[in-house]
Amino acid sequence: MKPAALVFDAYGTLFDVHAVVARCESFWPGHGTQLSQLWRTKQLEWTWQRSLMRRYVPFSQVTRDALGYACESLGLPCGDAQVEALMQEYLRLAVYPDVPDALVRLQADGRRLAILTNGSSDMIEPLVAHRGLKARFAAVLSVDSLAVYKPAPEVYGLAASRLGLRATEIGFVSSNCWDALGAKSFGFSVWWINRGSAPLDRLGFTPEGTLRGLGDLPEALAA
Amino acid sequence: MKPAALVFDAYGTLFDVHAVVARCESFWPGHGTQLSQLWRTKQLEWTWQRSLMRRYVPFSQVTRDALGYACESLGLPCGDAQVEALMQEYLRLAVYPDVPDALVRLQADGRRLAILTNGSSDMIEPLVAHRGLKARFAAVLSVDSLAVYKPAPEVYGLAASRLGLRATEIGFVSSNCWDALGAKSFGFSVWWINRGSAPLDRLGFTPEGTLRGLGDLPEALAA
């Protein structure tokens, strides 16, 4: 399995969406983890539901709406200052510790690397820049131009067309199992980063490999 | 607001999907509620994801897969006997206590009533019959013929075309907020049955009314 290019999901795969817990905790002590989880859950649900409803709005809007919902649901008072502060956190999410070195090694092997994300450019571009990862990626691709979210096949098709490659030449890497399997359904070879030892989603597909972290990917690809 | 017909969601609206808790509890004491919740969560997520992937399988298959996943995720040993027993439970889910009388009253007002459900006919038909509700409904409509799940607009369009009514003539009733808002996005008048006092999903639409139970619907429609 020697993909000509590797395409990475961003949120949850390269960047830790739950890095917002500390800031949540500072506003609402004792509720940071619960808030972060509900925020993420609604954020994802609404990407799927809005896509099916054909009522796309950019990920930044979905993310903001989901934060408001999560605070309301948990009874946490949430003013403009808290919303803005937490939306800013999304522009500087921590990278998982094994990510920077893994990207250097994967790039050194001569492969083109790209990001394919639900994130609108107002969210993903500042984040990649802030974390010093711009030089790693030949392309940072967003679903925003398509106005539909993962795992719609046209999203994965965007990566193939923009990289000028056939689906079978692309390796896709995501920690979101449904995203990995959506990419597999489209025709990519996929590696699922399963940091939490979750079961495989039963969506009719299996990945080429399941890894505990991105640090294991260079070895998996060399095998 | 005087709809010519009322269309009801089934699972969670008329029938209590968490009626399976007792049976779950009998197999895995102490885990019934947690299992039922995760089972339902994955069941819904996969309807959205499979629809976007264009990899539809019938709801009975999604439900069976989600049960297997939920058991695996929680570390609960689940053999064929348990799976079959719990799938049987789905064919005789309890109705919410205020449902039978509300349906009689709504029908007595001269309206046509129908069900529009994700459930495949092998699931919904035995359930409606078992609960003695067949005579209430002029039609029991399933997404199965469309091979896409709610909240895709074509699902709500099926109800309009099969009832021979314009969208604006139809009142839609669901306890699943995203389903109510998907129907609203399509053009129905909608009533959200919010039994758990949840916040409104932020999907860009608001229902005509939000009720604590189906028993409040006849009065809301008369207002």
Chai-1 contact restraints between the chains, C-beta under 6 A:
chainA,res_idxA,chainB,res_idxB,connection_type,confidence,min_distance_angstrom,max_distance_angstrom,comment,restraint_id
A,W48,B,W48,contact,1.0,0.0,6.0,A-B,restraint_1
A,Q49,B,P151,contact,1.0,0.0,6.0,A-B,restraint_2
A,Q49,B,W178,contact,1.0,0.0,6.0,A-B,restraint_3
A,S51,B,L52,contact,1.0,0.0,6.0,A-B,restraint_4
A,L52,B,S51,contact,1.0,0.0,6.0,A-B,restraint_5
A,L52,B,P151,contact,1.0,0.0,6.0,A-B,restraint_6
A,L52,B,A152,contact,1.0,0.0,6.0,A-B,restraint_7
A,M53,B,P151,contact,1.0,0.0,6.0,A-B,restraint_8
A,M53,B,G182,contact,1.0,0.0,6.0,A-B,restraint_9
A,M53,B,S185,contact,1.0,0.0,6.0,A-B,restraint_10
A,R55,B,S185,contact,1.0,0.0,6.0,A-B,restraint_11
A,R55,B,G204,contact,1.0,0.0,6.0,A-B,restraint_12
A,D65,B,R202,contact,1.0,0.0,6.0,A-B,restraint_13
A,Y69,B,P199,contact,1.0,0.0,6.0,A-B,restraint_14
A,Y69,B,R202,contact,1.0,0.0,6.0,A-B,restraint_15
A,E72,B,P199,contact,1.0,0.0,6.0,A-B,restraint_16
A,S73,B,P199,contact,1.0,0.0,6.0,A-B,restraint_17
A,P151,B,Q49,contact,1.0,0.0,6.0,A-B,restraint_18
A,P151,B,L52,contact,1.0,0.0,6.0,A-B,restraint_19
A,P151,B,M53,contact,1.0,0.0,6.0,A-B,restraint_20
A,A152,B,L52,contact,1.0,0.0,6.0,A-B,restraint_21
A,W178,B,Q49,contact,1.0,0.0,6.0,A-B,restraint_22
A,G182,B,M53,contact,1.0,0.0,6.0,A-B,restraint_23
A,S185,B,M53,contact,1.0,0.0,6.0,A-B,restraint_24
A,S185,B,R55,contact,1.0,0.0,6.0,A-B,restraint_25
A,P199,B,Y69,contact,1.0,0.0,6.0,A-B,restraint_26
A,P199,B,E72,contact,1.0,0.0,6.0,A-B,restraint_27
A,P199,B,S73,contact,1.0,0.0,6.0,A-B,restraint_28
A,R202,B,D65,contact,1.0,0.0,6.0,A-B,restraint_29
A,R202,B,Y69,contact,1.0,0.0,6.0,A-B,restraint_30
A,G204,B,R55,contact,1.0,0.0,6.0,A-B,restraint_31
